[in-house]
Amino acid sequence: MAKRTFSTLETLLIFLLVMMTAITVALLSLLFITSGTIENHKGNPQATQSSTTPQGSTVTQGPTTTTTTTRVSPVTTTPEPPLFQNFSGYHIGVGRADCTGQVADINMMGYGKSGQNARGLLTRLYSRAFVLAEPDGSHRMAFVSIDIGMVSQRMRLEVLNRLKSKYGSLYRRDNVILSGTHTHSAPAGYFQYTVFVIASEGFSNRTFDYMVTGIVKSIEIAHRNMKPGKVFINKGNVDGAQLNRSPSSYLQNPQSERARYSSNTDKEMVVLKMVDLNGDDLGLISWFAIHPVSMNNSNHLVNSDNMGYAAYLFEQEKNKGHLPGQGPFVAAFASSNLGDVSSNIRGPRCINTGESCDNANSTCPIGGSTTCVAMGPGQDMLDSTQIIGRILYQGAKVLYASASQEVTGPVASAHQWVNMTNVTVSLNSTHTVKTCKPALGYSFAAGTIDGAGSFNFSQGTTVADPFWENIRDQILGRPSDEIKECHKPKPVLVHTGELSKPHPWHPDIVDVQIITLGSLAIIAIPGELTTMSGRRLREAIKAEFATYGMQNMTIVLSGLCNVYTHYVTTYEEYQVQRYEAASTIYGPHTLSAYIQLFRVLAKAIATDTVANLSSGPEPPFFKDLIIPLIPNIVDRAPLGKNFGDVLQPLNPKYRVGEVAEITFVGANPKNSAENRTHQTFLTVEKYEDTSGTWQAVHNDASWETRFYWHKGLMGHSNATIQWHIPDTAHPGIYRIRYFGHNRKQDFLKPPVILAFESTSSAFEVVTT
């Protein structure tokens, strides 16, 4: 091999990387030592200057205080309301609650890009819950789809703990599934394992509590709203929304296997339609395999991406007359086996030349992997989000309208905790293999065509680089021969399974779970399955059910559930070590292990022996996590001004299609995740002549509005609100209102968070 040389720029970058890493490790260690002092302890006292609900607004008020999470709480069981039993179908409850968390001073979760921190809001994030119970109430399930990157183990444990406190044994680890939509534009900061804490740049108890509270609230609403109803299922293909971002990996699978499928992605969408006994709509769950990455890694506005936009369109259609995030109908667009599926359907191209870079390494002649980027179908990422989201919405709409196959039968569930680092897998009667302690490969650092990594790592790397090995060994220590041998042909870049300071870097204990609703089986996947991995798992589970008498089961894979463990490729895909394979942290036999584990659950349900399953080793719940690197500081208004004062006013008149923009003296929006006096950062209100009142027509969950936060120095900041006036806007007189919270601290007193609000001058909207 020729001796490697580095340019002056590369040498400088490498030196800066080493220095930054050393400083980061030192800071993390220091922060861990002092981590009990800020966000992991009880929140600051809060006060409220004003809690006025916007006039004419239908914004629902929620809790105004946050609580410190704990694993121990008294059980105060809420009495179960009597259920009407003399009907055919299920008791159905749907619920939706805000789980947005911080929209500033926090990293976004998904791309793992340093500096991609939140600076405002495009749309709110929601937890959507669906509770279904048998007519006599004896067995039930809860499925929750959440507009976040993925569900963390800590989050699930805390949700289950709070549910137990309120409902006793009604909602448990076996009959509650929490699934993330996998938007890459939601806040991070709610994890306990060190890899994700570092990617989040700290643990934010503020965001963690906000999200957990929203998830629990959505389940509580669904529980309260239960009524007799029926469930229908439909399936159909949705075209024009996906491409396989690792086609060279897919081609490693046997040709005979690939020949059974018409595409290298799963195009089938599965829809559940829920109605009451009068046929009135209650809710929808859709599962479809697609990465919500229409919003790329240059985005800084919190939002739910294309899956969220599809849900937005469906709910707006069904909840006419309600603001976004409100109304009785709940539509969830849930994730599936999306591991190698991109929504950037124009494919990868070199951003400097325009040439295709759809090759095994996803590299360009100039710039390597960092210039190989896939693009969506739109003119920009917002346009692409809406195009892909509308395709998903339209596909679900057709399937929902034509759904006629009723789902009937008992509700059952099975769950185990498993130590995924030490699973013995029987390949046949004579050969066994084992899973590995977690490790990430070189291609993990390369990123994907949806979001490239740094330092020009390349996908498809199967040979270690002595240069990076030396840096790793100096900072983290050497990986053992055992872990390197177990993961072959993956060259181990970070041996996370052998790192435990300040806490383990990756989970050992993982949830496996199945819930069945009649002939439907929902498989809770703790990560991201590739297309072929998902197909193999579905087939194996369906066959296992059939073997024990449950024929013709519909198997739905629900992704990003319960705990995050990165990716799962097939054994063949693992050999070529693109990003997904390098991120298969338990080694080459991970998929085989999951197939074996889920078959055990399927058999237990089919043979009614779930009670005989061992629960497995309970996962940990760590305390004293690394605090956020961005501290809390007091907000300050410019001299002679107050929070909410207008800095840049609106024009007196706008035409439809134009953008109304106004800038206020602002305060840090993360305060609003702590004091929840206001449930929106903005409203657009129209004056109604007939009633003489202002009525809210948009809030910050509307896709027509934008909320930007501009951070200044020493606690100063501005807030800019935009209304992209749609063609459907009615002519008339409008105004824009801003709602915020500022942090204040007087000398020798604890900080308080104060609510404020501001209203623009009135302006006119005309059609021509």
VENMO-V398153 format. One record per residue. N is the residue number from 1. RES is the residue in one letter. OMEGA is omega in radians with two decimals (* if undefined). BURIAL is I if it has 24 or more other C-alpha atoms within 12 Angstrom, else O. D_LAST is the distance of its C-alpha to the last C-alpha in Angstrom with 1 decimal. Layout:
N RES OMEGA BURIAL D_LAST
N RES OMEGA BURIAL D_LAST
//
This chain:
1 M -3.14 O 69.3
2 A -3.14 O 68.3
3 K -3.11 O 68.1
4 R 3.08 O 64.6
5 T -3.10 O 63.3
6 F 3.04 O 60.4
7 S 3.10 O 58.3
8 T 3.14 O 58.1
9 L 3.13 O 54.6
10 E 3.13 O 55.7
11 T 3.12 O 58.7
12 L 3.13 O 56.7
13 L 3.13 O 54.3
14 I 3.11 O 57.2
15 F 3.13 O 58.9
16 L 3.10 O 55.7
17 L -3.12 O 55.5
18 V -3.13 O 59.1
19 M -3.14 O 58.7
20 M 3.13 O 55.5
21 T 3.14 O 57.1
22 A 3.13 O 60.2
23 I 3.14 O 58.2
24 T 3.13 O 56.1
25 V 3.13 O 59.3
26 A 3.14 O 60.8
27 L 3.13 O 57.8
28 L 3.11 I 57.6
29 S 3.12 O 61.2
30 L -3.13 O 60.9
31 L 3.10 I 57.9
32 F -3.12 I 59.8
33 I -3.06 O 62.7
34 T -2.93 O 60.6
35 S -3.12 I 58.1
36 G -2.91 O 59.3
37 T -3.03 O 57.8
38 I -2.94 I 54.1
39 E -3.14 I 51.9
40 N 3.05 I 54.7
41 H -3.05 O 56.1
42 K -3.07 O 54.8
43 G -3.13 I 51.5
44 N 3.04 I 51.2
45 P -3.08 O 51.1
46 Q 3.05 I 47.7
47 A -3.10 I 46.4
48 T 3.03 I 43.2
49 Q -3.08 O 41.6
50 S 3.10 O 38.9
51 S -3.08 I 38.2
52 T 3.04 O 35.5
53 T 3.14 I 33.4
54 P -3.10 I 29.6
55 Q -3.13 I 28.9
56 G -3.10 O 27.5
57 S 3.07 I 28.0
58 T 3.14 I 30.0
59 V -3.13 I 31.4
60 T 3.11 I 35.1
61 Q 3.13 O 37.6
62 G -3.13 I 40.2
63 P -3.11 O 43.4
64 T 3.10 I 43.4
65 T 3.05 I 46.4
66 T -3.13 I 47.5
67 T 3.09 I 51.0
68 T -3.10 I 53.3
69 T 3.09 I 54.0
70 T -3.11 I 57.5
71 R -3.10 O 59.4
72 V 3.10 O 61.7
73 S -3.11 O 60.5
74 P 3.11 O 62.2
75 V 3.07 O 61.6
76 T -2.97 O 60.3
77 T 3.04 O 59.5
78 T -3.13 O 56.9
79 P 3.12 O 58.5
80 E 3.12 O 57.2
81 P 3.13 O 55.6
82 P -3.10 O 57.4
83 L 3.02 O 56.0
84 F -2.96 O 56.0
85 Q -3.00 O 58.2
86 N 3.10 O 58.7
87 F 3.11 O 55.9
88 S -3.13 O 55.2
89 G -3.14 I 52.7
90 Y 2.84 I 51.9
91 H -3.04 I 50.8
92 I 3.04 I 47.3
93 G 3.10 I 45.5
94 V -3.14 I 42.3
95 G 3.14 I 41.0
96 R 3.13 I 38.4
97 A 3.14 I 38.6
98 D 3.06 I 37.1
99 C -2.96 I 39.3
100 T -3.07 I 37.1
101 G -3.12 I 39.7
102 Q 3.02 I 39.1
103 V 3.09 I 35.9
104 A 3.10 I 37.5
105 D 3.09 I 40.9
106 I 3.12 I 41.8
107 N 3.04 I 42.0
108 M -3.04 I 40.2
109 M 3.08 I 42.4
110 G -3.11 I 42.5
111 Y -3.10 I 42.5
112 G -3.09 I 45.3
113 K 3.10 I 43.7
114 S -3.14 O 44.9
115 G 3.08 O 42.1
116 Q -3.13 I 39.4
117 N -3.09 I 39.2
118 A 3.12 I 36.4
119 R 3.13 I 34.0
120 G -2.97 I 31.4
121 L 2.96 I 29.9
122 L 3.07 I 27.4
123 T 3.02 I 28.7
124 R 3.09 I 31.7
125 L -3.07 I 34.8
126 Y 2.92 I 36.5
127 S -3.11 I 39.9
128 R -3.02 I 39.9
129 A 3.14 I 43.3
130 F 3.12 I 44.8
131 V 3.11 I 48.2
132 L -3.11 I 50.2
133 A 3.06 I 53.7
134 E -3.08 I 56.2
135 P 3.13 I 56.7
136 D 3.10 O 59.7
137 G -3.03 I 57.9
138 S 3.12 O 60.8
139 H -3.12 I 58.7
140 R 3.09 I 55.2
141 M 3.02 I 52.8
142 A 3.03 I 49.8
143 F -3.07 I 47.4
144 V 3.05 I 44.9
145 S -2.97 I 42.1
146 I 3.13 I 40.9
147 D 3.10 I 37.9
148 I -3.10 I 40.3
149 G 3.14 I 42.0
150 M 3.10 I 45.2
151 V 3.09 I 47.5
152 S -3.14 I 50.2
153 Q -3.14 I 53.8
154 R 3.12 I 53.7
155 M -3.13 I 50.6
156 R -3.13 I 52.1
157 L -3.13 I 55.4
158 E 3.09 I 53.8
159 V 3.14 I 51.6
160 L 3.13 I 54.7
161 N 3.13 I 56.6
162 R 3.09 I 54.1
163 L 3.11 I 54.0
164 K 3.14 I 57.8
165 S -3.07 I 57.9
166 K -3.00 I 55.8
167 Y -3.10 I 56.8
168 G -3.09 O 60.1
169 S -3.09 I 60.7
170 L 3.13 I 57.9
171 Y -2.94 I 55.6
172 R 3.14 I 57.5
173 R -3.10 I 57.5
174 D -3.04 I 58.2
175 N 3.06 I 55.5
176 V 3.05 I 52.5
177 I 3.01 I 50.5
178 L -3.07 I 48.0
179 S 3.07 I 45.8
180 G 3.10 I 43.3
181 T 3.13 I 40.2
182 H 2.94 I 40.9
183 T 3.11 I 37.6
184 H -3.09 I 38.4
185 S 3.06 I 35.9
186 A -3.13 I 37.7
187 P 2.99 I 40.1
188 A 2.98 I 43.7
189 G -3.06 I 46.6
190 Y -3.09 I 48.0
191 F 3.10 I 50.9
192 Q 3.13 I 54.6
193 Y -2.85 I 55.9
194 T 3.11 I 56.2
195 V -3.10 I 54.3
196 F 3.07 I 51.2
197 V 3.10 I 51.8
198 I 3.11 I 52.0
199 A 3.13 I 48.8
200 S -3.04 I 47.1
201 E 3.06 I 48.7
202 G 3.08 I 50.4
203 F 3.14 I 50.4
204 S 3.09 I 47.9
205 N 3.11 I 49.3
206 R -3.14 I 46.0
207 T 3.12 I 44.0
208 F -3.11 I 46.9
209 D 3.13 I 47.2
210 Y -3.12 I 43.5
211 M -3.14 I 43.4
212 V 3.13 I 46.7
213 T 3.12 I 45.7
214 G 3.12 I 42.5
215 I -3.13 I 44.5
216 V -3.14 I 47.1
217 K 3.13 I 44.6
218 S 3.10 I 42.9
219 I 3.11 I 46.3
220 E 3.13 I 47.2
221 I 3.11 I 44.1
222 A 3.13 I 44.9
223 H -3.13 I 48.5
224 R -3.01 I 47.6
225 N -3.06 I 45.3
226 M 3.10 I 47.8
227 K 3.11 I 48.1
228 P -3.14 I 49.8
229 G -3.12 I 47.8
230 K 3.13 I 47.9
231 V 3.09 I 46.9
232 F -3.12 I 46.0
233 I 3.07 I 45.9
234 N -3.13 I 44.3
235 K 3.09 I 44.3
236 G -3.11 I 42.5
237 N 3.03 I 41.5
238 V -3.07 I 38.1
239 D 2.99 I 37.6
240 G -3.08 I 35.4
241 A -2.98 I 35.4
242 Q 2.79 I 38.7
243 L 3.08 I 41.2
244 N -3.05 I 44.6
245 R 3.05 I 44.7
246 S -3.07 I 48.5
247 P 3.12 I 49.4
248 S 3.05 I 52.6
249 S -3.14 I 53.8
250 Y -3.11 I 52.9
251 L 3.08 I 55.1
252 Q 3.12 I 58.1
253 N -3.07 I 58.3
254 P -3.12 O 60.8
255 Q 3.14 O 59.7
256 S 3.09 O 61.1
257 E -3.13 O 58.8
258 R -3.10 O 55.7
259 A -3.14 O 56.5
260 R -3.06 O 55.9
261 Y -3.09 O 52.2
262 S -3.06 O 49.5
263 S 3.07 O 47.5
264 N 2.93 I 48.2
265 T 3.05 I 45.7
266 D -3.09 I 45.7
267 K -3.08 I 42.8
268 E 3.01 I 43.8
269 M 3.06 I 41.7
270 V -3.09 I 43.6
271 V 2.95 I 41.8
272 L 3.10 I 43.3
273 K -3.12 I 41.7
274 M 3.14 I 42.8
275 V 3.04 I 42.7
276 D -3.06 I 44.6
277 L 3.05 O 47.2
278 N -3.12 O 44.7
279 G 3.13 O 42.6
280 D -3.06 O 39.8
281 D 3.05 I 38.2
282 L -3.07 I 39.6
283 G -3.11 I 38.9
284 L 2.88 I 39.0
285 I 3.08 I 40.8
286 S 3.03 I 40.0
287 W -3.13 I 42.2
288 F -3.07 I 41.3
289 A 3.09 I 42.6
290 I 3.05 I 40.0
291 H 3.02 I 39.7
292 P -3.11 I 36.6
293 V 3.03 I 36.3
294 S 3.02 I 32.8
295 M -2.99 I 32.3
296 N -3.01 I 34.8
297 N 2.97 I 37.2
298 S -3.12 I 34.9
299 N 3.09 I 32.8
300 H 3.12 I 33.4
301 L 3.10 I 31.2
302 V 3.13 I 33.1
303 N -3.06 I 31.7
304 S 3.04 I 33.1
305 D -2.97 I 32.0
306 N 3.11 I 31.6
307 M 3.10 I 34.0
308 G 3.12 I 32.3
309 Y 3.07 I 28.9
310 A 3.10 I 30.5
311 A 3.12 I 31.9
312 Y -3.12 I 28.6
313 L -3.11 I 26.9
314 F -3.13 I 30.0
315 E 3.11 I 30.3
316 Q 3.11 I 26.6
317 E -3.08 I 27.0
318 K -3.09 I 30.3
319 N -3.10 O 29.5
320 K -3.12 O 26.4
321 G 3.11 O 25.6
322 H 3.00 I 27.3
323 L 3.08 I 26.2
324 P -3.11 I 27.3
325 G -3.14 I 31.1
326 Q -3.11 I 31.7
327 G -2.99 I 32.6
328 P -3.07 I 35.9
329 F -3.11 I 35.3
330 V 3.14 I 36.3
331 A 3.13 I 35.7
332 A 3.01 I 37.7
333 F -2.97 I 37.4
334 A -3.09 I 40.8
335 S 3.11 I 42.4
336 S -3.12 I 45.3
337 N -2.99 I 47.4
338 L -2.92 I 44.7
339 G -3.10 I 47.2
340 D -3.03 I 46.6
341 V -3.13 I 43.2
342 S 3.02 I 40.1
343 S 3.13 I 36.4
344 N -2.84 I 35.8
345 I 3.02 I 36.2
346 R 3.03 I 35.8
347 G -3.05 I 39.2
348 P 3.08 I 41.0
349 R 3.07 I 40.7
350 C -3.04 I 42.0
351 I -3.13 I 39.2
352 N -3.12 O 40.9
353 T -3.08 O 41.6
354 G -3.13 O 39.4
355 E 3.11 O 42.6
356 S 3.03 I 43.4
357 C 3.12 I 45.6
358 D -3.13 I 46.3
359 N -3.02 I 50.0
360 A -3.12 I 52.6
361 N -3.11 I 52.1
362 S -3.13 I 48.3
363 T 3.08 I 49.0
364 C 3.11 I 47.8
365 P 3.11 O 50.1
366 I 3.11 O 48.6
367 G 3.09 O 47.8
368 G -3.06 I 49.5
369 S -3.07 I 47.9
370 T 3.14 I 45.5
371 T 3.11 I 43.4
372 C -3.00 I 43.4
373 V 3.06 I 40.2
374 A -3.11 I 38.4
375 M 3.08 I 34.7
376 G -3.05 I 32.3
377 P -3.02 I 30.1
378 G 3.11 O 26.9
379 Q 3.07 O 25.5
380 D -3.04 O 26.7
381 M 3.09 I 28.6
382 L 3.10 I 25.7
383 D 3.13 O 24.3
384 S 3.11 I 28.0
385 T -3.10 I 28.5
386 Q 3.12 I 25.7
387 I -3.13 I 26.9
388 I 3.12 I 30.5
389 G 3.14 I 29.8
390 R 3.07 I 27.8
391 I 3.13 I 30.8
392 L 3.13 I 33.1
393 Y -3.10 I 31.1
394 Q 3.08 I 30.9
395 G 3.13 I 34.6
396 A -3.13 I 35.5
397 K 3.12 I 33.4
398 V -3.12 O 35.3
399 L 3.12 I 38.6
400 Y -3.08 I 38.0
401 A -3.06 O 37.1
402 S -3.11 O 40.3
403 A -3.11 I 42.7
404 S 3.14 O 45.8
405 Q -3.09 O 48.7
406 E 3.04 I 49.8
407 V 3.12 I 51.3
408 T 3.09 I 54.5
409 G -3.04 I 57.5
410 P 3.01 I 58.7
411 V 3.13 I 57.0
412 A -3.12 I 59.0
413 S 3.10 I 58.7
414 A -3.08 I 60.7
415 H 2.97 I 60.4
416 Q 2.86 I 62.6
417 W -3.06 I 62.5
418 V 2.99 I 63.9
419 N -3.04 I 65.2
420 M -3.14 I 63.3
421 T -3.02 I 65.4
422 N 3.11 I 68.5
423 V 3.05 I 67.9
424 T -3.06 O 70.5
425 V 3.09 I 69.1
426 S 3.11 O 71.4
427 L 3.06 O 70.4
428 N -3.05 O 73.3
429 S -3.07 O 76.8
430 T -3.02 O 78.2
431 H 3.04 O 75.4
432 T 3.06 O 73.4
433 V -3.11 I 70.9
434 K 2.99 I 69.3
435 T -3.01 I 66.0
436 C 2.87 I 65.8
437 K -3.04 I 65.1
438 P 3.03 I 61.4
439 A 3.08 I 60.6
440 L -3.13 I 57.7
441 G -3.11 I 58.1
442 Y -3.08 I 57.0
443 S 3.01 I 54.1
444 F -3.12 I 52.6
445 A 3.13 I 52.0
446 A -3.05 I 50.3
447 G -3.11 I 47.4
448 T 3.08 I 45.4
449 I 3.07 I 42.9
450 D 3.14 I 40.3
451 G -3.05 I 41.5
452 A 3.07 I 44.4
453 G -3.10 I 47.2
454 S 3.03 I 48.7
455 F 2.95 I 51.8
456 N 2.87 I 51.4
457 F -3.11 I 53.2
458 S 3.01 I 52.9
459 Q -3.14 I 52.6
460 G -3.13 I 55.7
461 T -3.14 I 58.1
462 T 3.14 I 61.5
463 V 3.14 I 63.7
464 A 3.11 I 63.9
465 D -3.11 O 63.4
466 P -3.13 O 66.3
467 F -3.12 O 64.1
468 W 3.06 I 61.7
469 E -3.12 O 64.7
470 N 3.11 O 66.4
471 I 3.13 O 63.4
472 R -3.09 I 63.1
473 D -3.14 O 66.8
474 Q -3.05 O 66.8
475 I -2.99 I 64.0
476 L -3.05 I 64.4
477 G -3.09 O 67.8
478 R 2.98 O 69.0
479 P -3.13 I 68.1
480 S 3.06 O 71.1
481 D -3.12 O 72.6
482 E -3.09 O 72.0
483 I 3.10 I 68.3
484 K -3.14 I 68.0
485 E -3.09 O 70.2
486 C -3.04 I 68.4
487 H -3.10 I 65.0
488 K 0.12 I 66.1
489 P 3.09 I 64.6
490 K 2.96 I 62.0
491 P -3.02 I 62.9
492 V 3.05 I 62.5
493 L 3.12 I 60.3
494 V -3.11 I 60.3
495 H -2.99 I 63.0
496 T -3.12 I 61.0
497 G 3.12 I 63.5
498 E 3.12 I 66.2
499 L -3.03 I 64.2
500 S -3.13 O 64.4
501 K -0.06 I 63.5
502 P 3.03 I 62.1
503 H 3.09 I 61.4
504 P -3.06 I 61.6
505 W 3.11 I 58.9
506 H 3.13 I 58.2
507 P 2.92 I 59.0
508 D -3.07 I 62.3
509 I -3.01 I 61.8
510 V 3.07 I 59.1
511 D 2.83 I 57.9
512 V -2.94 I 58.3
513 Q 3.02 I 57.0
514 I 2.96 I 56.4
515 I 3.07 I 55.1
516 T 3.07 I 55.6
517 L -3.03 I 53.8
518 G -3.12 I 55.8
519 S 3.11 I 55.5
520 L 3.06 I 52.8
521 A 3.09 I 54.0
522 I -3.09 I 51.6
523 I -3.10 I 53.1
524 A -3.07 I 52.2
525 I -3.11 I 52.2
526 P -3.13 I 52.7
527 G -3.05 I 50.8
528 E 3.07 I 49.1
529 L 2.98 I 50.9
530 T -3.08 I 50.3
531 T -3.08 I 49.6
532 M 3.04 I 53.2
533 S 3.13 I 54.5
534 G 3.14 I 52.4
535 R 3.14 I 53.7
536 R -3.13 I 57.3
537 L 3.11 I 56.9
538 R -3.11 I 55.3
539 E -3.11 O 58.0
540 A -3.13 I 60.8
541 I 3.12 I 59.6
542 K 3.13 I 59.1
543 A 3.14 I 62.6
544 E 3.07 I 64.1
545 F -3.10 I 62.7
546 A -3.14 O 64.0
547 T -3.08 O 67.4
548 Y 2.91 O 67.8
549 G 3.12 O 66.6
550 M -3.04 I 62.8
551 Q 2.98 O 61.7
552 N 3.07 O 58.2
553 M 2.97 I 56.5
554 T -3.08 I 52.9
555 I 3.10 I 52.9
556 V 3.06 I 49.7
557 L 3.10 I 49.7
558 S -2.99 I 47.7
559 G 3.02 I 47.3
560 L -3.03 I 47.4
561 C 2.80 I 49.5
562 N 3.08 I 51.8
563 V -3.08 I 52.8
564 Y -3.13 I 51.5
565 T 3.13 I 53.9
566 H -2.91 I 51.7
567 Y 3.03 I 52.2
568 V 3.07 I 54.5
569 T 2.97 I 55.2
570 T 3.10 I 57.8
571 Y -3.11 I 61.2
572 E 3.11 I 60.5
573 E -3.12 I 57.1
574 Y -3.03 I 58.8
575 Q -3.08 I 61.1
576 V 2.90 I 58.5
577 Q 2.87 I 57.1
578 R -2.99 I 53.4
579 Y -3.06 I 51.3
580 E 3.14 I 51.5
581 A 3.11 I 55.3
582 A 3.14 I 55.8
583 S 3.02 I 54.0
584 T -2.79 I 56.3
585 I -3.11 I 58.2
586 Y 2.99 I 61.1
587 G -2.97 I 62.3
588 P -3.07 I 62.6
589 H -3.12 I 63.7
590 T -3.12 I 60.9
591 L 3.12 I 59.5
592 S 3.11 I 63.0
593 A 3.13 I 63.5
594 Y 3.10 I 60.4
595 I 3.14 I 61.3
596 Q -3.09 I 64.8
597 L -3.13 I 63.5
598 F 3.05 I 60.9
599 R 3.09 I 63.5
600 V 3.14 I 65.7
601 L -3.14 I 62.9
602 A 3.12 I 62.2
603 K -3.13 I 65.9
604 A 3.11 I 66.3
605 I -3.07 I 63.5
606 A -3.10 I 64.9
607 T 3.13 O 68.5
608 D 3.13 O 67.6
609 T -3.13 O 69.2
610 V -3.12 I 66.4
611 A -3.13 O 68.7
612 N 3.14 O 71.1
613 L 3.00 I 68.6
614 S 3.13 O 69.2
615 S -3.12 O 66.3
616 G -3.11 O 67.0
617 P -3.10 O 66.9
618 E -3.14 O 64.4
619 P 3.14 I 61.9
620 P 3.03 I 62.0
621 F -3.00 I 59.7
622 F 3.04 I 59.8
623 K 3.09 I 59.5
624 D 3.12 I 59.2
625 L -3.14 I 56.6
626 I -3.10 I 55.3
627 I 3.12 I 52.9
628 P 3.12 I 49.5
629 L 3.13 I 49.9
630 I -3.07 O 47.0
631 P 3.00 O 48.5
632 N 3.09 I 47.0
633 I -3.13 I 46.5
634 V 3.05 I 45.5
635 D -3.14 I 41.9
636 R 3.03 I 41.5
637 A 3.08 I 38.8
638 P -3.14 O 38.8
639 L 3.11 O 41.1
640 G 3.14 O 39.6
641 K 3.12 O 36.8
642 N 3.06 O 36.6
643 F -3.12 I 35.3
644 G 3.08 I 31.6
645 D -3.11 I 31.0
646 V 3.09 I 27.6
647 L 3.09 I 28.2
648 Q -3.03 O 24.7
649 P 3.05 I 22.1
650 L 2.97 I 18.5
651 N 3.14 O 15.8
652 P -3.08 O 14.7
653 K 3.07 I 11.0
654 Y 3.00 I 9.3
655 R 3.05 I 6.2
656 V -3.07 O 7.6
657 G 3.10 O 10.1
658 E -3.11 O 11.1
659 V 3.02 O 14.5
660 A -3.06 I 15.5
661 E 3.13 I 19.1
662 I 3.14 I 21.9
663 T -3.12 I 25.7
664 F 2.86 I 28.5
665 V -2.98 I 32.3
666 G 3.00 I 33.3
667 A -3.04 I 36.5
668 N -3.11 I 37.8
669 P 3.14 I 36.1
670 K 3.07 I 39.4
671 N -3.10 I 40.5
672 S 3.02 I 38.2
673 A -3.10 I 40.3
674 E 3.01 I 43.3
675 N -2.99 I 42.1
676 R 3.08 I 39.7
677 T 3.11 I 38.8
678 H -3.12 I 35.1
679 Q 3.09 I 34.1
680 T 3.06 I 30.8
681 F -3.03 I 29.7
682 L 2.87 I 26.3
683 T 2.91 I 24.1
684 V -3.01 I 20.4
685 E 3.13 I 20.5
686 K 3.13 I 18.3
687 Y 3.13 I 19.6
688 E -3.09 O 20.7
689 D -3.03 O 21.2
690 T -3.11 O 23.8
691 S -3.11 O 26.1
692 G -3.11 O 25.3
693 T 3.04 O 25.3
694 W -3.14 I 23.4
695 Q 3.12 I 23.2
696 A 3.11 I 23.2
697 V 3.06 I 20.7
698 H 2.97 I 21.7
699 N -3.06 I 24.9
700 D 2.99 I 26.5
701 A -3.13 I 27.4
702 S 3.11 I 23.7
703 W 3.10 I 22.9
704 E -3.09 I 19.4
705 T 3.05 I 21.3
706 R 3.06 I 23.8
707 F -3.14 I 26.6
708 Y 3.06 I 28.3
709 W -3.11 I 31.6
710 H -3.06 I 32.9
711 K 3.08 I 36.7
712 G -3.11 O 38.4
713 L 2.99 O 42.0
714 M 3.07 O 44.4
715 G 3.10 I 42.2
716 H 3.10 I 39.1
717 S 3.07 I 35.7
718 N 3.06 I 32.0
719 A 3.12 I 29.5
720 T 3.11 I 25.9
721 I 3.08 I 23.4
722 Q 2.94 I 20.3
723 W 3.07 I 17.6
724 H -2.93 I 15.8
725 I -3.09 I 12.8
726 P 3.12 I 13.0
727 D -3.12 O 10.7
728 T -3.12 O 12.8
729 A 3.12 I 12.0
730 H 3.06 O 11.8
731 P 3.12 O 9.7
732 G -3.11 I 12.4
733 I -3.08 I 14.9
734 Y 2.97 I 16.4
735 R 3.11 I 19.3
736 I 3.12 I 21.3
737 R -3.13 I 25.0
738 Y -3.14 I 27.7
739 F -3.10 I 31.1
740 G 3.10 I 34.1
741 H 3.11 I 37.8
742 N 3.09 I 40.0
743 R -3.12 I 43.6
744 K 3.09 I 46.0
745 Q 3.06 O 49.7
746 D -3.08 O 52.0
747 F 3.10 O 55.3
748 L 3.09 O 57.8
749 K 3.11 O 55.5
750 P 3.14 O 53.8
751 P 3.04 O 50.0
752 V 3.12 I 47.6
753 I -3.00 I 44.0
754 L 3.11 I 41.8
755 A 3.01 I 38.5
756 F 3.10 I 35.7
757 E -3.10 I 32.1
758 S -3.10 I 29.3
759 T 3.11 I 26.0
760 S 2.94 I 23.0
761 S -3.14 O 21.5
762 A 3.09 I 18.7
763 F -3.06 I 15.1
764 E 3.01 I 11.8
765 V 3.14 I 9.2
766 V -3.10 O 5.7
767 T -3.11 O 3.8
768 T * O 0.0
//
